[in-house]
Amino acid sequence: MPADLEQIYDRLYKRCAGRGFAGFDPFDGLNSRIFQTTPLRNSRLARLALTQLVKRSPVNLRPLLKVEPGINPKAIALFALAELSRLRTTGNQAHASNAISLLDQLLELAVEGGNTLAFGYNFDWQSRIFFAPRGTPTIVPTAFASQAFAEGARELGDHRYLDAVQQIANFAATGLNRSVETDDEICFSYTPLDESLIFNASLLAAECLMRSVDPGHHEIARKAVNFVIRRQRDDGAWPYGGDDSQGWVDNFHTAYVLQSIRRIADSLGTSDEIEAAFDQGKEYWLMSFFLDDGTSKYYSDKTYPIDIHSAGVAIAALAELGEIERASRIADWTIDHLRDVDGFFYYRLGSLTVDQSAFMRWGQAWMAYALARLLEVSR
């Protein structure tokens, strides 16, 4: 581990705070003010094409398309989690003040609905399967907010954060569709607008339910775990989802699945079936996505592209799952190869190219959280 890892974190956090935690995102192309004035905004194919064009272009098209930097709730949640981690590690109350500010900002970004609380992305989002307009309640940012509020309530003793955890659990239970529901299995949708079968997203909903005070929510969470572990491939991998177009396997979605299974099993109780799936999945993940020098791959079958999101998620997950030496090795490699002179982290490396975009949610927030967690478990 670099001797100056703490300094690297502090510089990154300071730089991001200096920008008000606002930035671009790989998927923010539909925030184009030009595109939104045209009839193409109503075309699924046009939305998908523009999203992918802006995401994949070697040149930053956002200024040309009039896309402004934005604040993403998931980024705010990750920065709050990072500062709470630093508070636990150092005892420095400056981190508590930062965490309170971020958590309060997160509350202001919430989508409220009766006794529910949820969060959406700050851009329209077109996937291959469905379209989610800007601000649509979405389980991924909502689940990270749940984790941030739960840790905030524990470390800071603020009842508002505990109330938010319960309201988010209520959203997971009542606001999402149950794309599959049987006597002992459930799969939750990504948003209230779809019927998707995305494994990590369904488990994130289960994590929200795990934190509820309602025992009925706990039983639902267990059923969501059953659904995912029973769709594990024979080699231990989980594809992204259950649709025919979602059969790929990647590093960070695998990490999400493993973390969720471990957290829910540790909180609500485990079984031989759960432990066997977790052990096989973890072995597949460790054997397939990491090189000995610390490279964190995006896909199992090729080295490139090397993506900052995969690296950040991997460091945080490995630290949480007890693989501290490997997490440190990946942190070293990532700092050496993906960090710029200003302390930000590049988007990705290709075999011959470097995309130096510094995306706030996708890269900076994840690396802040990852470094903070690594520092915490390494003390």
C-alpha positions as CSV (number, residue, x, y, z in Angstrom):
1,M,0.0,0.0,0.0
2,P,1.4,3.4,-0.9
3,A,2.6,5.3,2.2
4,D,0.7,8.4,1.1
5,L,-2.7,6.6,0.5
6,E,-4.3,8.9,3.1
7,Q,-2.9,12.0,1.3
8,I,-4.2,10.6,-2.0
9,Y,-7.7,10.3,-0.5
10,D,-7.6,13.7,1.1
11,R,-6.6,15.4,-2.2
12,L,-9.2,13.6,-4.2
13,Y,-12.0,14.5,-1.7
14,K,-10.8,18.1,-1.6
15,R,-10.8,18.4,-5.4
16,C,-14.3,16.8,-5.7
17,A,-15.7,19.0,-2.9
18,G,-14.2,22.0,-4.6
19,R,-16.5,21.2,-7.6
20,G,-19.5,20.8,-5.3
21,F,-19.4,17.1,-6.1
22,A,-20.8,17.9,-9.6
23,G,-19.5,16.4,-12.7
24,F,-20.1,14.5,-15.9
25,D,-21.2,10.9,-16.1
26,P,-20.6,8.3,-18.8
27,F,-24.4,8.0,-19.3
28,D,-25.4,11.7,-19.2
29,G,-25.6,12.3,-23.0
30,L,-29.4,12.7,-22.9
31,N,-28.9,15.9,-20.8
32,S,-27.9,17.6,-24.0
33,R,-30.0,20.8,-24.2
34,I,-29.7,20.6,-28.0
35,F,-31.0,17.0,-28.2
36,Q,-33.9,17.8,-25.8
37,T,-35.2,20.5,-28.2
38,T,-35.6,18.0,-31.1
39,P,-38.3,15.4,-31.8
40,L,-35.5,12.8,-31.5
41,R,-35.9,12.9,-27.8
42,N,-39.0,10.8,-28.2
43,S,-37.2,8.1,-30.2
44,R,-35.9,5.0,-28.3
45,L,-33.3,4.3,-30.9
46,A,-32.1,8.0,-31.0
47,R,-31.8,8.1,-27.2
48,L,-29.9,4.9,-27.1
49,A,-27.6,6.0,-30.0
50,L,-26.8,9.4,-28.4
51,T,-26.2,7.8,-25.0
52,Q,-23.7,5.3,-26.5
53,L,-22.1,7.9,-28.8
54,V,-21.4,10.3,-25.9
55,K,-20.2,7.5,-23.7
56,R,-17.9,5.9,-26.2
57,S,-16.5,9.0,-28.1
58,P,-12.8,9.5,-27.7
59,V,-13.5,13.2,-27.7
60,N,-15.7,14.8,-25.0
61,L,-18.8,15.8,-26.9
62,R,-20.6,17.3,-23.9
63,P,-19.6,20.9,-24.3
64,L,-20.7,20.8,-28.0
65,L,-24.0,19.2,-27.1
66,K,-24.5,21.5,-24.1
67,V,-24.4,18.9,-21.4
68,E,-23.8,20.5,-18.0
69,P,-22.0,18.9,-15.0
70,G,-24.6,17.5,-12.6
71,I,-25.0,16.2,-9.1
72,N,-25.8,12.5,-8.9
73,P,-27.4,11.1,-5.7
74,K,-25.3,7.9,-5.9
75,A,-22.1,10.0,-5.9
76,I,-23.3,12.0,-2.9
77,A,-24.0,8.7,-1.1
78,L,-20.6,7.3,-1.9
79,F,-18.8,10.4,-0.7
80,A,-20.9,10.3,2.5
81,L,-19.9,6.7,3.0
82,A,-16.3,7.6,2.4
83,E,-16.3,10.3,5.0
84,L,-18.1,8.1,7.6
85,S,-15.3,5.5,7.0
86,R,-12.7,8.2,7.5
87,L,-14.5,9.2,10.7
88,R,-14.3,5.7,12.1
89,T,-10.7,5.4,11.1
90,T,-9.4,8.7,12.4
91,G,-11.9,10.0,14.9
92,N,-11.5,13.4,13.3
93,Q,-14.8,15.3,13.7
94,A,-14.1,17.2,10.4
95,H,-15.2,14.0,8.7
96,A,-18.4,13.9,10.7
97,S,-19.2,17.5,9.6
98,N,-18.6,16.5,6.0
99,A,-20.7,13.4,6.3
100,I,-23.6,15.4,7.9
101,S,-23.5,17.9,5.0
102,L,-23.5,15.2,2.4
103,L,-26.3,13.2,4.1
104,D,-28.4,16.3,4.5
105,Q,-27.8,17.1,0.8
106,L,-28.9,13.6,-0.1
107,L,-32.1,14.0,1.8
108,E,-32.8,17.1,-0.3
109,L,-32.4,15.1,-3.5
110,A,-34.9,12.4,-2.5
111,V,-38.1,11.5,-4.3
112,E,-40.7,11.3,-1.6
113,G,-44.0,9.4,-1.8
114,G,-46.1,9.0,1.3
115,N,-44.0,6.8,3.6
116,T,-41.4,6.0,1.0
117,L,-38.1,7.6,0.0
118,A,-36.2,6.9,-3.2
119,F,-33.5,8.4,-5.5
120,G,-33.0,8.7,-9.2
121,Y,-30.3,9.6,-11.6
122,N,-29.8,13.2,-12.7
123,F,-30.2,12.3,-16.4
124,D,-32.6,10.5,-18.7
125,W,-31.4,6.9,-19.1
126,Q,-32.1,4.7,-22.1
127,S,-31.1,1.0,-21.7
128,R,-31.6,-1.8,-24.1
129,I,-34.6,-2.9,-22.1
130,F,-36.4,0.3,-20.9
131,F,-36.3,4.1,-20.6
132,A,-36.2,5.9,-17.3
133,P,-36.7,9.7,-17.4
134,R,-34.5,11.9,-15.2
135,G,-35.4,11.5,-11.5
136,T,-37.2,8.2,-11.9
137,P,-36.9,6.3,-8.6
138,T,-34.1,3.8,-9.3
139,I,-33.0,1.0,-6.9
140,V,-29.2,1.4,-7.4
141,P,-28.8,5.0,-6.1
142,T,-31.5,4.3,-3.6
143,A,-29.7,1.3,-2.2
144,F,-26.5,3.3,-1.8
145,A,-28.4,6.0,-0.1
146,S,-29.9,3.4,2.3
147,Q,-26.4,2.2,3.2
148,A,-25.2,5.8,3.7
149,F,-28.1,6.7,5.9
150,A,-27.8,3.4,7.9
151,E,-24.1,4.1,8.6
152,G,-24.8,7.8,9.3
153,A,-27.5,6.9,11.8
154,R,-25.1,4.5,13.6
155,E,-22.1,6.9,13.6
156,L,-23.9,10.2,14.1
157,G,-27.0,9.3,16.0
158,D,-29.4,11.3,13.9
159,H,-32.9,9.8,13.9
160,R,-33.7,11.4,10.5
161,Y,-31.3,9.1,8.8
162,L,-32.8,6.0,10.6
163,D,-36.2,7.2,9.4
164,A,-34.8,7.4,5.8
165,V,-33.6,3.9,6.0
166,Q,-37.1,2.6,6.9
167,Q,-38.7,4.8,4.2
168,I,-36.3,3.4,1.6
169,A,-37.2,-0.2,2.7
170,N,-40.8,0.7,2.2
171,F,-40.0,1.8,-1.3
172,A,-38.2,-1.4,-2.1
173,A,-41.2,-3.4,-0.8
174,T,-44.0,-1.4,-2.4
175,G,-42.6,0.9,-5.1
176,L,-40.7,-1.6,-7.3
177,N,-42.3,-4.3,-9.5
178,R,-41.8,-7.9,-8.7
179,S,-40.8,-9.2,-12.0
180,V,-40.8,-12.8,-10.6
181,E,-42.6,-13.9,-7.5
182,T,-43.1,-17.5,-6.3
183,D,-43.4,-19.0,-2.8
184,D,-39.7,-18.8,-2.1
185,E,-38.3,-16.5,-4.9
186,I,-38.6,-12.8,-5.8
187,C,-36.9,-10.7,-8.4
188,F,-37.3,-6.9,-8.1
189,S,-37.3,-4.5,-11.0
190,Y,-34.8,-1.7,-11.5
191,T,-37.4,1.0,-11.4
192,P,-41.2,1.2,-11.0
193,L,-41.4,1.5,-14.8
194,D,-39.9,-1.9,-15.9
195,E,-40.1,-5.6,-15.3
196,S,-36.4,-6.3,-15.6
197,L,-34.5,-9.3,-14.2
198,I,-31.2,-7.6,-13.2
199,F,-29.6,-9.7,-10.5
200,N,-27.5,-7.1,-8.7
201,A,-30.3,-4.6,-8.7
202,S,-32.7,-7.1,-7.2
203,L,-30.2,-7.9,-4.5
204,L,-29.7,-4.2,-3.8
205,A,-33.4,-3.9,-3.2
206,A,-33.1,-6.9,-0.8
207,E,-30.3,-5.0,1.1
208,C,-32.7,-2.1,1.6
209,L,-35.2,-4.6,3.0
210,M,-32.6,-6.2,5.2
211,R,-32.2,-2.9,7.1
212,S,-35.9,-2.6,7.8
213,V,-37.4,-3.1,11.3
214,D,-40.2,-5.1,9.7
215,P,-39.6,-8.9,9.9
216,G,-41.8,-9.3,6.8
217,H,-39.3,-7.3,4.8
218,H,-36.6,-9.6,5.9
219,E,-38.5,-12.6,4.6
220,I,-38.8,-10.9,1.2
221,A,-35.1,-10.2,1.2
222,R,-34.3,-13.9,1.7
223,K,-36.5,-14.7,-1.3
224,A,-34.6,-12.3,-3.4
225,V,-31.3,-14.0,-2.5
226,N,-32.9,-17.4,-3.4
227,F,-33.8,-16.1,-6.9
228,V,-30.2,-15.0,-7.6
229,I,-28.2,-17.8,-6.2
230,R,-30.4,-20.3,-8.1
231,R,-29.5,-18.6,-11.4
232,Q,-25.7,-18.9,-11.0
233,R,-23.9,-20.5,-13.9
234,D,-22.2,-23.9,-13.4
235,D,-18.8,-22.1,-13.5
236,G,-19.8,-19.8,-10.6
237,A,-20.5,-16.7,-12.6
238,W,-23.6,-14.6,-12.6
239,P,-24.7,-12.9,-15.9
240,Y,-25.8,-9.3,-15.6
241,G,-29.5,-10.4,-15.8
242,G,-32.0,-12.9,-16.9
243,D,-32.9,-11.5,-20.3
244,D,-31.4,-13.0,-23.4
245,S,-29.6,-9.7,-24.1
246,Q,-28.1,-9.6,-20.6
247,G,-25.9,-12.6,-20.7
248,W,-22.5,-10.9,-20.2
249,V,-20.4,-11.2,-17.1
250,D,-18.4,-8.3,-15.7
251,N,-16.3,-7.5,-12.7
252,F,-18.2,-4.9,-10.8
253,H,-21.7,-6.4,-11.2
254,T,-20.2,-9.7,-9.9
255,A,-18.8,-7.8,-7.0
256,Y,-22.1,-6.2,-6.2
257,V,-23.8,-9.6,-6.2
258,L,-21.2,-11.1,-3.8
259,Q,-21.3,-8.1,-1.4
260,S,-25.1,-8.2,-1.3
261,I,-25.3,-12.0,-0.7
262,R,-22.6,-11.7,2.1
263,R,-24.3,-8.8,3.8
264,I,-27.8,-10.3,3.7
265,A,-26.6,-13.7,4.9
266,D,-24.6,-12.2,7.7
267,S,-27.6,-10.0,8.8
268,L,-30.5,-12.4,8.3
269,G,-29.0,-15.8,8.5
270,T,-27.4,-18.1,6.0
271,S,-27.7,-21.6,4.6
272,D,-25.6,-24.3,2.9
273,E,-27.2,-23.3,-0.4
274,I,-26.2,-19.6,0.1
275,E,-22.7,-20.4,1.3
276,A,-22.0,-22.8,-1.6
277,A,-23.2,-20.2,-4.1
278,F,-21.2,-17.4,-2.5
279,D,-18.0,-19.4,-2.2
280,Q,-18.2,-20.6,-5.9
281,G,-19.0,-17.1,-7.0
282,K,-16.2,-15.5,-5.1
283,E,-13.7,-18.1,-6.4
284,Y,-14.8,-17.4,-10.0
285,W,-14.5,-13.6,-9.4
286,L,-11.0,-13.8,-7.9
287,M,-9.7,-16.1,-10.6
288,S,-11.3,-14.4,-13.6
289,F,-11.0,-10.6,-13.2
290,F,-7.6,-9.8,-11.6
291,L,-4.0,-10.0,-12.8
292,D,-1.1,-10.6,-10.4
293,D,0.2,-7.1,-11.0
294,G,-3.0,-5.5,-9.6
295,T,-4.8,-5.0,-12.9
296,S,-8.6,-5.1,-12.4
297,K,-10.2,-6.3,-15.7
298,Y,-13.7,-5.3,-16.9
299,Y,-14.5,-8.6,-18.5
300,S,-13.2,-12.1,-17.7
301,D,-11.9,-13.0,-21.1
302,K,-9.8,-9.9,-22.0
303,T,-7.6,-7.4,-20.3
304,Y,-8.9,-4.3,-21.9
305,P,-10.7,-2.0,-21.4
306,I,-9.5,-1.3,-17.8
307,D,-12.2,0.8,-16.3
308,I,-12.0,3.0,-13.1
309,H,-15.4,1.8,-12.0
310,S,-14.3,-1.8,-12.0
311,A,-11.2,-0.9,-10.1
312,G,-13.0,1.2,-7.4
313,V,-15.7,-1.4,-6.9
314,A,-13.2,-4.2,-6.7
315,I,-11.0,-2.4,-4.1
316,A,-14.0,-1.7,-1.9
317,A,-15.5,-5.2,-2.3
318,L,-12.2,-7.0,-1.7
319,A,-11.6,-4.9,1.4
320,E,-15.0,-5.7,2.8
321,L,-14.7,-9.4,2.0
322,G,-11.3,-9.7,3.8
323,E,-9.0,-9.8,0.7
324,I,-7.0,-6.9,2.0
325,E,-3.7,-7.7,0.3
326,R,-5.3,-8.0,-3.1
327,A,-7.3,-4.8,-2.6
328,S,-4.0,-3.0,-1.7
329,R,-2.4,-4.4,-4.9
330,I,-5.2,-3.1,-7.1
331,A,-5.2,0.3,-5.3
332,D,-1.4,0.6,-6.0
333,W,-1.9,-0.3,-9.7
334,T,-4.8,2.0,-10.1
335,I,-3.0,4.9,-8.5
336,D,0.0,4.3,-10.7
337,H,-1.9,4.0,-14.0
338,L,-5.2,5.8,-13.7
339,R,-4.5,8.9,-11.5
340,D,-3.7,12.3,-13.1
341,V,-1.5,15.1,-11.8
342,D,-4.5,16.8,-10.2
343,G,-5.5,13.8,-8.1
344,F,-8.5,12.7,-10.2
345,F,-8.8,9.3,-11.8
346,Y,-9.1,8.6,-15.5
347,Y,-12.2,6.9,-16.9
348,R,-10.4,3.9,-18.7
349,L,-7.4,2.5,-20.5
350,G,-7.6,0.8,-23.8
351,S,-4.8,-1.3,-25.3
352,L,-3.5,1.8,-27.2
353,T,-5.6,4.7,-25.8
354,V,-6.4,6.5,-22.5
355,D,-9.7,8.2,-21.9
356,Q,-8.8,10.9,-19.4
357,S,-12.4,11.9,-18.5
358,A,-12.8,12.3,-14.8
359,F,-16.4,11.2,-14.2
360,M,-17.7,12.1,-10.7
361,R,-20.0,9.2,-9.9
362,W,-18.4,6.5,-12.1
363,G,-14.8,7.2,-11.0
364,Q,-14.1,9.8,-8.4
365,A,-16.8,8.8,-5.9
366,W,-16.0,5.2,-6.2
367,M,-12.3,5.7,-5.7
368,A,-12.9,7.9,-2.7
369,Y,-15.1,5.2,-1.1
370,A,-12.7,2.5,-2.0
371,L,-9.6,4.2,-0.6
372,A,-11.5,5.1,2.6
373,R,-12.6,1.6,3.1
374,L,-9.2,0.2,2.4
375,L,-7.6,2.6,4.9
376,E,-10.2,1.6,7.5
377,V,-9.7,-2.2,7.2
378,S,-5.9,-1.8,7.0
379,R,-5.4,0.1,10.3
